[in-house]
Amino acid sequence: MLLPSDYDGNFVGPITIRNALAQSRNVPAVEALYLVGINPALSLAKSMGITTLGNADRYGLTLVLGGGE
């Protein structure tokens, strides 16, 4: 199994989740989706007006890395 990593392969040390997501750090994004859950995340996206996402069974944690259609 491959674990998510960041494009630069560097560990940047402790940073806030806000900065991690702003810097497109992959590991914190995947961990955030894991903690929230795919169903609640998709529900929030739909409540924000995103209508192009399908059922939760089509997605995995790679959704936050662009792994969704």
C-alpha positions as CSV (number, residue, x, y, z in Angstrom):
1,M,0.0,0.0,0.0
2,L,1.3,3.4,-0.9
3,L,1.0,6.1,1.7
4,P,0.3,9.7,0.6
5,S,3.3,12.0,0.5
6,D,3.9,15.5,-0.5
7,Y,5.4,16.4,-3.9
8,D,8.6,17.7,-2.4
9,G,9.1,14.7,-0.1
10,N,10.1,17.0,2.8
11,F,8.8,17.0,6.3
12,V,8.2,20.6,7.2
13,G,7.6,20.1,10.9
14,P,4.6,21.2,12.9
15,I,2.3,23.6,11.1
16,T,-1.3,24.6,11.5
17,I,-4.0,22.7,9.5
18,R,-4.8,26.0,7.9
19,N,-1.3,26.5,6.6
20,A,-1.0,22.8,5.7
21,L,-4.1,23.0,3.5
22,A,-3.0,26.4,2.1
23,Q,0.3,24.9,1.1
24,S,-1.4,21.9,-0.5
25,R,0.3,19.4,1.8
26,N,-1.2,16.0,0.9
27,V,-0.9,14.1,4.2
28,P,-2.8,16.6,6.3
29,A,-5.5,16.8,3.7
30,V,-6.0,13.1,3.6
31,E,-5.9,12.9,7.4
32,A,-8.6,15.7,7.6
33,L,-10.9,13.8,5.3
34,Y,-10.3,10.6,7.2
35,L,-11.2,12.3,10.5
36,V,-14.3,14.0,9.0
37,G,-15.5,11.1,6.9
38,I,-16.3,11.0,3.3
39,N,-20.1,11.1,3.7
40,P,-20.1,14.2,5.9
41,A,-17.6,15.9,3.6
42,L,-19.8,15.2,0.6
43,S,-22.8,16.4,2.4
44,L,-21.1,19.7,3.3
45,A,-19.9,20.1,-0.3
46,K,-23.5,19.6,-1.5
47,S,-24.8,22.1,1.0
48,M,-22.2,24.6,-0.3
49,G,-23.7,24.2,-3.8
50,I,-21.3,21.6,-5.4
51,T,-23.6,19.5,-7.4
52,T,-21.2,17.4,-9.6
53,L,-20.1,14.9,-6.9
54,G,-21.7,11.4,-7.0
55,N,-22.4,8.9,-4.2
56,A,-19.9,8.4,-1.5
57,D,-19.2,4.8,-2.6
58,R,-17.4,6.2,-5.6
59,Y,-14.8,8.0,-3.6
60,G,-12.0,7.2,-1.2
61,L,-9.5,9.4,0.7
62,T,-7.8,10.3,-2.5
63,L,-10.8,12.6,-3.2
64,V,-8.8,15.5,-1.5
65,L,-5.9,14.8,-3.9
66,G,-8.0,15.1,-7.0
67,G,-9.0,11.5,-7.1
68,G,-12.7,12.1,-7.9
69,E,-14.3,12.5,-11.3
